[in-house]
Amino acid sequence: MNENGFADIFILSFDCSSPAVSLCENKIIRMNYHEVFVRTLRSNEKFFTDPVNVASEPNTRAVESVPFGNLQILCNYLELLIIRMIQNNTDFFQRDNGTQDLTRMQNESVTAELIRQKLCNNIYSSLNLDDLARELNFSKSYLTKIFKKQTGRTIMDYYLKMKIVEAKRLIGESSLSLTEISAKLGFYSLNYFSSFFKRKTGMAPSEYKKSILS
């Protein structure tokens, strides 16, 4: 622990079946104090009751209720952290594993994760490709190409799917009216929200509400 009360050593341990993570297997990786690392630590405060920067507390307990999307954000940060670790040691990994085009694949994966993070953070607003291109400093065509390559789906389809999932949760778990849910999720009218919801789920929001309450 340093003079600012922050841990000097952070040990990250996990199980993962992805072949990409094998690059980190049995290796000691050193990295600078990176923004993604800071965000990962800060995001943990939303999910665990115990601090992650106290050496005397090796185990943390998850909070009972995690807001929608926050767990995905934590997963995104952890994935970004691993990618940054590999990026900062590209020569090391290439020398040991003969990895080809590693930097390009890393950058594409990072970009797709940043897009997903932006979409998740804006679930209660309206976000379009122009907004993403401006905030991430990439062209719309590049973002569209990379996201489709990484996820198999278009950016807006992914975004609207997230809104439908959250709409279902709000309908089933909150006391908000359909009009309030529509406005909360950034739809410009209840009629449009109802039409879109039915097109994606096969039933109107009111019908969905009845189905889960019956």
N, C-alpha and C positions, 0 to 999 in steps of 0.2 A: 504494500500500500504506500503510495507516495504522499507528499505533503498536502495535496489537494483532496485526500481521502479517496482516491481512485485506485483501483487495482492495477499493479504494474504488469501482471500476468493474467491472461484470460485463456482458459482451457475450453476448447469447443469439442464436444464428443457427440457422435451421432451414428445411426445406422442408415445406410443408403445403398440401394441396389444398382444405382446408375453407374455405368462404366466410366463416365466422365469423372466421377469423384475418386476413382482409383488413382488418379494423378496425385492425390494428396496422401495416399496410403503410405504409412511408415515414414513420413517425412516431417521434419521440423521446419515450419515456415515462419519467417519473420516478416513483419509488415509495419509500415509507419502508421501513425495515429490517423486513420482514414475516416472520412465522413460517414461512410456506410457502416463502419464499425460502431461509431457513436450512435447512429440511428438504431442499430440493432439493439444496443444496450438500453437505450431510452424506450424503445418499443416494448421491451420485456416488462417494463413497469406496469403496462396495461394488462398483462396476462398472468403475472405471478405475484403472490402476496409477499414474498421475501426478496430483498435486493440481490442482484447478481454480482455485485462488486465487493462483497464481503467474504473474505476467505474462510471465516469461521462458519459460514452457512453454505455448505457444499450442495445442499438439496433445496430446491424451490418448490412451492406448492402453487398450482394453477388457481386462478380466481374462479368463482362459481359460474359467473355469467360474463361472456365476452361479446361485446357489440359486433354486429355484422361486419364482416370484412377485415376486422383487426387481426384475426389469426392468419388470414392470407397475407396481410401486410408483413407480419413477422416472418412467415415462410419466404416471402420475396426478399426481405432484408438478409436473411440467412443465406439464401442462394446467391444474392449479390455479393455478400461478404466472401463466400467461397470463390466466386469468380474473380473478385478483386485480388484475392490471395494468389490465385493462379496467374493472373495478369502481371502482378508485381514480381513474379518469379518465372516468367515465360522462358527465359534462356535455360533456367535450371530444369524445368520440366521437359523442354524439348531435348536437352542433352541426355536426360535420363530415359526418356520414353520415345524419342524420335517422333514426337507429335507433329503433324502437318497442319498448316493453316489454323493453328490454335488461336492466334490473335483475332482473326476474322470471325471465327465461331463464337469466341467469347464476347466480342463486341455486339454481335447480333443478338445473343442471348441476353446480354445486359440491356440492350435497347428494348427488347420485347418485355422484359421485366419492369422497366421504367414505365412503359406504356400501361401495363396492367396495374401498376401502382397508381398512376394518374387516374385511370378509370375508376379504381376502387375509392380513391380519395374524393372523387366527384360524383359519387353515386346519387347524392341528393341535389345535384345541379345539372346543367346542360353543358356537355362538352362535345366539341366537334373536332374534325381533323385539323382545321386551321389553328385551333387552340393548342392542340398537341404539338403541331409542327413548330409553333412559335415558342412554346415553353421548353421543348426538348432540343430546339435548334437543329431540326432536320427537315427535309422536304417531306411533303405529304406522301409522295410516291414511294420514297424510301421506307417510311414508317409502315405504310400499307404492305409493301413487299415483305419486309422483315417479319412483321407480326403474323402475316398469313403463313409464312414459311415456318415460323416457330410454333404456331398454335393450330394451323389448319383452318382458321376462321378469320373473317375480316374484323377490323377494330370495332366498328360500330355494331356489328352483330354481337360481338362479345360483350360490349358495353350494355346494349339493350337487354341481353340475356341476364346480365347481372341485375338490372333494374327489375326484371320480371321475378327473379328469385327473391329480391328484397321486398317486392310488392306482395308476394305470397306470404312472406314472413310477417309483414305489417298487418295484412288482412287477418291472419290467424292469431297473432300475438298482441296486437295493440288495440286501443279503443278508438283509433282514428277512423273517420268516415272515409268512404271511397274518394270523395272530393279532396279531402285533406291528404290522403295517400298519393293521389294523382299529382297534386301541387308539390308535395314534399319531394317526389322523385323527378320533378322537373318537366312533367308533361304539361303542355299549354292548355289542355282542356280535359274535362272528365270524359267527354265523348271519344276523343282521340285515344286516351288511356284505355278505355273500355274496349274499343275496337282493336287496338294493338294487343292487349292482354288476351282477348278471345282468339285472335289470329295465331298467337304463339302457344296458347294452352288448350284451345279447343272449347273454352267456356268463358263467359263473361265474368268479371270480378265478383258480381253479386252471386252468380251461380257457384263460383268457387268457394265463396264464403259460406253459402248454405251447405255445400258438400262436406266441408271440414267441421262444421258445427253440428251436423246431423248425426 
